């Protein structure tokens, strides 16, 4: 066989057998039998005059009345030989012994009476018979609604019970209580290791010890220690909890069962608990092994809260079974449960106690050093230009999770490709930060010159006040290019502080109110553009008064409840509430007046900055330094940068439309 023929043969589509073809073939066979076995196909419909003519000629052998409606005419042997009937009897569909003609007679009693009279009058041999006839098609048509309901029921049952590991028999109805966990073992080995997980040093140390437990259990049990039952990974979304669990699977080299908390949830009562039992049974059979439950809050929520169905709630039954299975392990089973959630506050206390999840590993947002390591991982497959500074990018992205950094690298590649570049430049990464934090740039958005001037002075006010305050974050750039829902933005690099002092929060509030203060000084009018600014300072002031106890009038007291049990209870009196509102308003107005005083003293420089912003649309720190001179607190900023990482204020100071 030639190569061309082989290629043609290999490119031919491969047809796979489907069980539904059998159903289709059966239906076609039923219709074919009905079609070809029916004598109605060969019958010629005739009129009353034609019927009377055939009857008077004594050609009719038998008349069969079907369902009291239609008369089928059977001819005698002599009549079948006549030329006038041969054109019908020679038809393809005609079978010997079947009816030749069909006559719709109308009223049965009148028809039969007429035939009897003709029979007696002319001494005819005709015979009349009555039959009730039902076709297979009519029977199926009557059963059609029931067939449809059964088909729909089977379809949904197959969908609900199929697709899980260990379901057996292709996901039939009897396997609905089987576990849906995906099994990764020596045949389907996970290739992710700790080398693929950048940052998360503290979390990696914790889980590395778990891996060591599984590899060398005698090392710990020989001293009387017990294998931990479970580890709970807690942290914000995108920080790498699931990736860390995959790395544990890759490093441990033991069977790894992976599933989501929602896989236990089903519409049938008892299915969730049955799947939990089956999961742990499989894990025990393959021990030492690991069970990983992602988003465990789907079934692990605290019992008795917001339950509308009482104590027989299906989710609670599933949780009860999970608690029983975790606490029922012997120390020699070598099965460890790893779970991940970003809602640890809603989990049931029984699930969090020692003996079930012995360890809670907090997976926090990465710091500047960890962000640099994450960047190094994600830029490996990218074609980079020589001007890319990874260390600077790590400084520019505080608050970014690992998933955010991965998205940023991909966005930078898309921006470079959109512009037809052969490599990704440093500016593409900065544009990607703007795109992710601020939104898509809206170049065609129509803004009147008057509105543009107001926006320019608003953003210049933010920049001026922050430049003059000691504890305000150092400015990176100011822009009046519309992005997302904002018409302009001021970007900062505040230090990543572990604690914040009162003066620092007040300076941040004053800088935030600088936009509205600039509008008041220049135009003697204020606009709706400060909505997000007002929202931010109101939240800050309320937190200072009610959460952190930083107000002298209210005192060293907090109304914050970390357990979240006071959602529907006001923890203070009406009189205290009035005092809180008064202090919040007073605090904001003091900082607003402070911003007005600062801008009044620097009104000329504010105007120069705004005009430059109108001309360039985007200005940077160097432009401010030319107008205002060196920042009085520049040396302090350099010292902070050397000791602590820095970050961008991600759209907090955005001018709303």
C-alpha positions in Angstrom: 0.0 0.0 0.0 1.4 3.4 -1.0 2.1 6.2 1.6 -0.6 8.4 0.0 -3.2 5.6 0.5 -2.0 5.2 4.1 -2.4 8.9 4.7 -5.9 8.9 3.2 -6.8 5.9 5.4 -5.4 7.5 8.6 -7.3 10.7 7.8 -10.6 8.9 7.4 -13.0 9.7 10.3 -13.4 6.9 12.9 -16.9 6.0 13.7 -17.6 4.9 17.3 -20.5 2.6 18.2 -23.2 4.3 20.1 -25.9 2.5 22.1 -28.5 5.0 20.8 -28.1 3.5 17.3 -29.9 0.3 18.6 -32.9 2.4 19.7 -33.0 4.1 16.3 -32.8 0.8 14.5 -35.7 -0.7 16.6 -37.9 2.3 15.9 -37.2 2.2 12.1 -38.0 -1.6 12.1 -41.3 -1.0 13.8 -42.2 1.7 11.2 -41.1 -0.6 8.4 -43.2 -3.5 9.6 -46.2 -1.3 10.0 -45.6 0.2 6.6 -45.2 -2.9 4.6 -47.6 -5.2 6.5 -50.5 -2.8 6.2 -52.9 -3.7 3.5 -54.0 -0.2 3.4 -51.1 0.7 1.1 -52.5 -1.5 -1.7 -56.1 -0.3 -1.3 -57.6 2.1 -3.9 -60.2 4.5 -2.5 -63.4 4.5 -4.5 -66.6 6.5 -4.7 -70.1 5.4 -4.0 -70.9 5.0 -7.7 -67.9 2.8 -8.3 -68.8 0.7 -5.2 -72.3 0.2 -6.5 -71.0 -0.8 -9.9 -68.6 -3.5 -8.4 -71.4 -4.7 -6.0 -74.0 -5.1 -8.9 -71.4 -7.0 -11.0 -71.1 -9.5 -8.1 -67.3 -9.0 -8.0 -67.2 -8.6 -4.2 -66.2 -11.7 -2.2 -66.2 -10.0 1.2 -66.6 -6.6 2.8 -64.6 -6.0 6.0 -65.7 -2.9 8.0 -62.8 -1.5 9.9 -63.5 0.4 13.1 -67.1 1.2 11.9 -65.6 3.7 9.5 -64.0 2.2 6.4 -65.0 -0.8 4.3 -62.2 -2.8 2.7 -63.4 -4.6 -0.5 -62.1 -8.1 -1.2 -62.7 -9.4 -4.8 -63.6 -12.9 -6.0 -61.1 -14.9 -8.0 -63.0 -14.4 -11.2 -63.1 -10.6 -10.6 -59.4 -10.4 -10.0 -58.9 -11.7 -13.6 -61.0 -8.9 -15.1 -59.1 -6.2 -17.0 -60.7 -3.3 -15.1 -59.3 -4.6 -11.8 -55.9 -5.7 -13.0 -54.4 -2.2 -13.0 -54.9 -2.2 -9.1 -53.9 -5.8 -8.4 -50.7 -5.4 -10.4 -49.5 -2.7 -8.1 -46.1 -3.1 -6.3 -47.7 -2.9 -2.8 -50.6 -5.3 -3.5 -50.3 -8.7 -1.9 -52.6 -11.6 -2.9 -55.5 -12.1 -0.6 -55.5 -8.4 0.6 -58.2 -5.8 0.0 -58.3 -4.2 -3.4 -60.5 -1.3 -2.8 -61.4 0.9 0.2 -64.7 2.8 0.6 -65.5 5.4 3.2 -69.3 4.8 3.6 -70.3 7.3 6.2 -73.2 5.8 8.3 -72.6 2.1 9.0 -76.2 1.1 9.6 -77.3 2.7 6.2 -74.4 1.1 4.4 -75.0 -2.4 5.7 -78.7 -2.1 5.1 -78.0 -1.2 1.5 -75.6 -4.1 1.0 -78.1 -6.6 2.5 -80.9 -5.3 0.2 -78.7 -5.6 -2.9 -77.6 -9.1 -1.8 -81.1 -10.3 -1.4 -82.3 -8.6 -4.6 -79.5 -9.9 -6.9 -78.6 -13.1 -5.0 -75.0 -11.9 -4.4 -72.3 -13.9 -2.6 -70.9 -11.0 -0.7 -70.3 -11.3 3.0 -69.9 -8.5 5.6 -67.6 -8.7 8.6 -66.8 -6.1 11.3 -63.3 -5.7 12.9 -61.6 -3.4 15.3 -58.1 -2.7 14.2 -55.3 -0.8 16.1 -51.9 -0.2 14.5 -48.6 -0.4 16.3 -48.1 3.3 15.4 -51.3 4.2 17.2 -50.3 2.2 20.2 -46.9 3.9 20.4 -48.6 7.3 19.9 -50.7 6.6 23.0 -47.7 5.6 25.0 -45.6 8.5 23.7 -46.0 10.8 26.8 -44.9 8.0 29.2 -42.0 7.1 26.9 -40.8 10.7 26.9 -41.1 10.9 30.7 -39.1 7.7 31.2 -36.4 8.8 28.7 -36.0 12.2 30.5 -35.8 10.4 33.9 -33.1 8.0 32.6 -31.2 10.8 31.0 -31.0 12.9 34.2 -30.2 9.8 36.3 -27.3 8.9 34.0 -26.0 12.5 34.1 -26.2 12.7 37.9 -24.6 9.3 38.5 -21.9 9.3 35.8 -18.4 10.7 35.5 -16.9 9.8 38.9 -14.0 7.7 39.7 -15.0 4.4 41.3 -18.6 4.8 39.9 -18.3 1.4 38.2 -20.3 0.2 35.2 -20.1 3.5 33.3 -21.9 5.6 35.9 -25.2 3.7 36.1 -28.0 4.5 38.6 -26.7 2.0 41.2 -23.3 3.8 41.4 -24.8 7.2 42.3 -23.5 6.9 45.9 -19.9 6.2 44.7 -17.1 8.8 45.2 -16.4 11.2 42.4 -12.8 11.8 43.4 -10.1 11.7 40.7 -7.4 9.2 41.6 -3.7 10.1 40.9 -1.3 7.2 41.5 1.7 5.6 39.9 -0.1 5.3 36.6 -1.3 8.9 36.5 1.5 10.6 38.4 1.2 14.3 39.3 4.3 16.1 37.9 4.0 19.2 40.1 6.6 19.4 42.8 7.7 22.0 45.3 10.1 23.4 42.8 7.1 24.6 40.8 5.7 26.5 43.8 7.4 29.9 44.1 7.2 31.7 47.4 5.0 30.2 50.2 8.1 29.2 52.2 6.3 28.8 55.5 3.4 26.8 54.0 5.8 24.6 52.1 7.7 23.8 55.3 4.5 22.6 56.9 3.3 20.4 54.0 6.9 19.1 53.5 6.7 17.6 56.9 3.4 15.9 55.9 5.1 14.4 52.9 7.9 13.1 55.2 5.2 11.5 57.4 3.9 9.5 54.5 7.4 8.5 53.2 9.0 7.7 56.5 6.2 7.0 59.1 8.5 4.9 61.3 10.7 7.9 61.9 7.9 9.5 63.9 5.9 6.5 65.2 9.0 5.0 66.7 9.1 7.9 69.2 5.4 7.5 70.0 4.2 10.2 67.7 1.0 9.9 65.6 0.4 10.7 62.0 -1.6 13.9 61.7 -5.2 13.4 60.6 -5.5 16.5 58.4 -4.2 19.8 57.3 -6.4 22.8 56.3 -5.0 25.3 53.8 -6.5 28.7 54.5 -5.9 31.9 52.5 -7.3 34.4 50.0 -8.2 33.2 46.5 -5.4 32.7 44.0 -2.6 32.4 46.6 -1.7 28.8 45.5 -3.6 26.5 47.9 -4.6 24.0 45.2 -1.1 24.2 43.6 0.4 23.4 47.0 -1.8 20.3 47.3 -0.7 19.2 43.8 2.9 19.6 44.9 2.3 17.4 47.9 0.8 14.7 45.6 3.8 15.0 43.3 6.4 14.9 46.1 4.8 12.1 48.2 4.4 9.6 45.4 1.4 8.0 47.1 -2.2 7.6 45.8 -3.9 11.1 45.8 -7.7 11.5 45.7 -8.7 14.9 44.5 -12.2 16.3 44.5 -14.2 19.5 45.3 -16.6 20.0 48.3 -19.5 20.4 45.8 -18.9 16.8 44.5 -20.6 15.5 47.7 -23.7 17.6 47.2 -26.6 15.8 45.4 -30.4 16.2 45.2 -30.9 12.7 46.7 -31.0 12.3 50.4 -28.0 10.3 51.8 -25.9 10.4 48.6 -23.4 12.9 50.1 -22.8 10.7 53.2 -22.5 7.6 50.9 -19.9 9.2 48.8 -17.9 10.2 51.9 -17.9 6.6 53.1 -16.9 5.3 49.7 -14.1 7.9 49.4 -12.5 7.0 52.7 -12.9 3.3 52.0 -10.9 3.6 48.8 -8.3 5.7 50.5 -7.9 3.1 53.3 -7.5 0.4 50.7 -4.7 2.3 49.0 -3.0 3.6 52.1 -0.7 5.4 52.6 -2.7 8.0 50.6 -3.9 11.6 50.6 -7.4 13.0 50.2 -7.6 16.5 48.9 -10.9 18.3 49.3 -10.9 21.7 47.5 -13.4 24.4 48.7 -14.4 22.4 51.7 -16.8 25.2 52.9 -19.3 23.8 50.4 -20.0 21.0 52.9 -18.2 22.2 56.0 -20.3 25.2 57.0 -21.3 25.4 60.7 -24.3 23.3 61.4 -27.5 24.9 62.7 -26.9 28.3 61.0 -29.3 29.5 58.3 -30.8 26.0 58.0 -34.2 26.1 56.5 -34.9 22.4 56.6 -34.2 21.6 60.2 -31.9 18.8 61.5 -32.4 16.5 58.5 -30.5 18.8 56.1 -28.5 16.8 53.5 -25.4 19.0 53.8 -25.3 18.5 57.5 -25.7 14.8 57.1 -22.7 14.8 54.7 -20.7 16.9 57.2 -21.6 14.5 60.0 -20.3 11.6 58.0 -17.1 13.4 57.2 -16.5 14.2 60.9 -17.1 10.5 61.7 -14.7 9.2 59.1 -11.9 11.6 60.0 -12.1 10.9 63.7 -12.5 7.1 63.1 -9.1 6.6 61.5 -6.6 4.4 63.3 -3.1 5.7 63.6 -1.8 2.9 61.3 -4.0 3.7 58.3 -1.6 6.5 57.0 -4.4 8.5 55.3 -4.1 12.3 55.5 -6.8 14.7 54.6 -5.8 18.0 53.1 -8.5 20.6 52.5 -8.5 24.2 51.1 -10.8 27.1 51.7 -10.8 30.9 51.7 -13.8 30.9 54.1 -12.4 29.4 57.3 -14.6 31.6 59.4 -17.8 29.8 58.3 -16.5 26.2 59.0 -17.9 24.1 61.7 -15.9 24.1 65.0 -16.1 20.3 65.2 -14.3 20.1 61.8 -11.5 22.5 63.0 -10.7 20.8 66.3 -7.5 18.8 66.9 -7.8 15.2 65.9 -9.5 16.1 62.6 -7.6 19.0 61.0 -4.6 19.0 63.3 -2.9 21.8 61.4 -4.2 25.0 59.9 -1.7 26.4 57.3 -2.3 30.0 56.4 -1.4 30.7 52.7 -1.0 34.5 52.7 -0.5 36.9 49.8 3.1 37.0 48.7 5.5 39.7 49.9 8.0 41.5 47.5 10.6 38.7 47.6 8.0 36.0 47.0 6.4 38.0 44.2 9.8 38.2 42.5 10.1 34.4 42.7 6.6 34.0 41.2 7.5 36.3 38.4 10.6 34.2 37.7 8.4 31.2 37.3 5.8 32.8 35.0 8.2 34.7 32.7 10.2 31.5 31.8 8.0 30.6 28.7 7.8 34.3 27.6 10.0 36.0 25.1 11.3 39.0 27.0 13.2 42.1 26.0 16.4 43.1 27.8 14.8 46.1 29.5 12.4 44.0 31.7 13.2 44.5 35.4 11.6 41.7 37.4 12.6 43.3 40.8 10.8 46.5 39.8 7.7 44.6 38.7 7.6 42.9 42.1 7.6 46.4 43.7 4.8 47.5 41.4 2.5 44.7 42.3 1.8 44.6 46.0 -1.4 42.8 47.0 -1.2 40.7 43.9 -1.7 36.9 44.4 0.1 34.3 42.4 -2.9 34.0 40.1 -2.9 37.8 39.6 0.8 37.7 38.6 0.2 34.9 36.2 -2.7 36.9 34.6 -0.5 40.0 34.5 2.3 38.1 32.6 -0.2 36.7 30.1 -1.8 40.2 29.7 1.6 41.7 29.0 2.2 39.1 26.3 -1.2 39.9 24.7 -0.5 43.6 24.7 2.9 43.1 23.1 1.4 40.8 20.4 -1.4 43.3 19.8 1.2 45.9 19.0 3.2 43.6 16.7 6.3 43.4 18.9 8.8 40.5 18.6 9.4 40.5 22.4 7.7 41.7 25.6 9.1 45.0 26.9 9.0 46.4 30.4 6.4 48.9 29.4 4.1 46.1 28.4 4.1 44.8 31.9 3.3 48.2 33.3 0.4 48.6 30.8 -0.8 45.1 32.0 -0.8 46.4 35.6 -2.9 49.4 34.5 -5.2 47.1 32.6 -5.8 44.7 35.5 -6.1 47.3 38.3 -7.7 50.2 36.5 -9.6 48.5 33.7 -9.6 48.8 29.9 -8.4 52.1 28.5 -11.3 54.0 26.9 -9.7 56.1 24.2 -13.0 57.0 22.4 -14.9 58.1 25.5 -16.3 61.6 24.9 -15.3 64.1 27.6 -15.9 67.8 27.2 -13.0 70.3 27.7 -14.7 71.6 30.8 -15.1 68.1 32.3 -11.5 67.3 31.4 -10.2 70.4 33.2 -12.2 69.4 36.3 -10.7 65.9 36.2 -7.2 67.3 35.7 -7.4 69.6 38.8 -9.0 66.8 40.8 -6.1 64.4 40.1 -3.6 67.2 40.5 -5.1 67.9 44.0 -4.5 64.2 45.0 -0.9 64.4 43.8 -0.1 67.8 45.4 -1.5 66.9 48.9 0.2 63.5 48.9 3.5 65.2 48.0 3.3 67.5 50.9 2.3 65.0 53.6 4.9 63.0 55.5 3.0 59.7 55.9 1.2 59.8 52.5 2.4 57.1 50.1 5.0 58.2 47.5 3.4 59.0 44.1 4.2 57.0 41.0 2.1 58.6 38.3 -1.1 60.6 37.7 -3.3 60.1 34.7 -6.6 61.5 33.3 -6.9 58.7 30.7 -10.3 57.0 31.3 -10.1 53.4 32.4 -13.0 51.1 33.3 -15.4 53.2 35.4 -12.9 55.8 36.3 -12.1 59.1 34.5 -8.6 59.5 36.1 -6.4 58.0 38.8 -3.4 58.7 41.0 -1.1 55.8 41.6 1.0 55.4 44.8 3.6 53.0 46.3 2.7 52.7 50.0 4.9 50.6 52.3 3.6 47.2 53.2 3.1 48.0 56.9 2.2 45.4 59.5 0.7 48.0 61.8 -0.6 51.5 60.9 -0.5 54.5 63.2 -3.1 57.2 63.6 -1.0 59.8 61.8 -0.5 57.6 58.9 -4.2 56.9 58.4 -5.1 60.6 58.8 -2.5 61.6 56.2 -3.9 59.0 53.8 -7.4 60.4 54.4 -6.2 64.0 53.7 -4.5 62.9 50.4 -7.7 61.1 49.4 -9.8 64.3 49.9 -7.2 66.4 48.0 -9.2 65.9 44.8 -12.4 67.4 46.1 -10.5 70.2 47.9 -8.8 71.2 44.6 -12.2 71.5 42.9 -13.4 73.7 45.7 -10.4 76.0 45.6 -10.2 76.4 41.8 -13.8 76.3 40.7 -15.5 77.1 44.0 -17.8 74.1 43.1 -17.7 70.4 43.9 -18.7 67.5 41.6 -19.8 63.9 41.9 -16.3 62.8 40.8 -15.2 62.2 44.4 -17.6 59.3 45.1 -14.9 56.6 45.5 -12.8 59.0 47.5 -15.6 59.7 49.9 -16.4 56.0 50.2 -12.8 55.2 51.1 -12.3 57.9 53.7 -15.7 57.1 55.3 -14.7 53.4 55.7 -11.3 54.5 57.1 -12.8 56.9 59.6 -15.5 54.4 60.7 -12.8 51.7 61.2 -10.6 54.1 63.2 -13.6 54.9 65.5 -15.4 51.6 65.8 -12.7 48.9 65.1 -9.3 50.1 66.1 -10.2 52.5 69.0 -8.2 55.4 67.6 -10.7 58.1 68.6 -10.3 60.0 71.9 -14.0 60.7 72.4 -15.2 57.1 71.9 -12.1 55.7 73.6 -10.2 52.5 73.6 -13.1 50.2 72.7 -13.9 48.2 69.6 -17.3 47.0 68.3 -15.7 44.5 65.9 -16.5 40.8 66.4 -14.1 38.5 64.6 -16.5 35.5 65.0 -19.1 37.3 62.8 -22.0 36.5 65.3 -23.1 40.1 65.6 -24.3 40.5 62.0 -27.9 41.3 63.1 -27.1 42.9 66.5 -26.0 46.5 67.0 -23.3 46.3 69.7 -23.8 49.9 71.0 -26.6 52.1 72.1 -28.4 54.9 70.2 -26.5 57.5 72.1 -23.2 55.9 71.3 -24.3 55.6 67.7 -24.9 59.3 67.5 -21.4 60.0 69.0 -19.8 57.6 66.5 -21.5 59.4 63.6 -20.4 62.8 65.0 -16.8 61.7 65.4 -16.6 60.2 61.9 -18.0 63.4 60.3 -15.7 65.5 62.5 -12.6 63.5 61.5 -13.4 63.7 57.8 -14.1 67.4 57.9 -10.8 68.2 59.7 -8.8 66.4 57.0 -10.8 68.1 54.3 -10.0 71.5 55.7 -6.4 70.4 56.1 -6.3 69.5 52.4 -7.8 72.9 51.5 -5.2 74.8 53.5 -2.3 72.8 51.9 -3.6 73.4 48.4 -4.3 77.1 49.1 -0.7 77.6 50.0 0.4 75.9 46.8 -2.4 77.1 44.4 0.0 78.2 41.7 2.0 75.0 41.6 -1.4 73.1 41.6 -2.4 75.0 38.5 0.9 74.4 36.7 0.6 70.6 37.5 -3.0 70.5 36.2 -2.1 72.3 33.0 0.8 69.9 32.5 -1.6 67.0 33.1 -4.0 68.4 30.5 -1.2 68.6 28.0 0.4 65.2 28.6 -2.5 63.2 30.1 0.0 61.1 32.1 2.7 62.5 34.3 5.2 60.8 36.6 7.1 61.5 39.8 9.9 63.4 37.9 7.4 65.9 36.6 6.2 66.6 40.2 9.8 67.0 41.3 10.4 69.7 38.7 7.3 71.7 39.9 7.4 71.2 43.7 11.1 70.5 44.2 12.5 67.5 46.1 10.0 65.9 48.4 10.7 66.9 52.1 10.4 63.3 53.2 12.4 61.7 50.3 15.2 60.5 52.5 12.6 58.8 54.8 10.9 57.2 51.8 14.3 55.7 50.6 14.9 54.3 54.0 11.4 52.7 54.1 11.9 51.2 50.6 15.2 49.6 51.7 13.6 48.0 54.8 10.1 47.3 53.6 8.5 46.4 50.2 6.2 48.9 48.4 2.9 48.6 46.6 0.5 50.3 44.4 -2.8 51.7 45.6 -4.9 49.6 43.3 -7.5 52.1 42.1 -8.5 53.4 45.6 -8.0 57.0 44.5 -10.0 56.8 41.3 -12.1 59.7 40.1 -15.6 58.4 39.3 -17.6 59.5 36.3 
